[in-house]
């Protein structure tokens, strides 16, 4: 029988978000140049990790992470996906206005820019791997 979850504390937050990209060099350059994120760990051909506030954005090459760990490596189970992923970065309304100008100046097309029915704005664009990236005000989810 499983553990009694009624005695566990509620989950605190999301610690890691994962996207997948085969061309990690182009992807790292995009996240540095466009979003201003600095990698904290890079293993060529396998992954690039970025810190974003109190969370981590992990970008893996799915071809490298689909295989079981080698003897002596950390026992992380195989994982990977095909197709475009999605991540939303939290920004303020004022910063969203800055991003609306900055992204096209950097050659990044904004695919969608709209206000949600219950308030708050989002803009959507793509990274080099085709992942759908969103910048949004937290109030789209009723978070202040």
Secondary structure, 3 states (H helix, E strand, C coil): CCCCHHHCCCCCCCCEEEEECCCHHHHHHHHHHCCCCCEEEEECCCEEEEEECCEEEEEECHHHHCCCCCCCCCCCCCCCCCCCCEEEEECCHHHHHHHHHHHHHCCCCCCEEEECCCCCEEEEEECCCCCEEEEECHHHHCCC
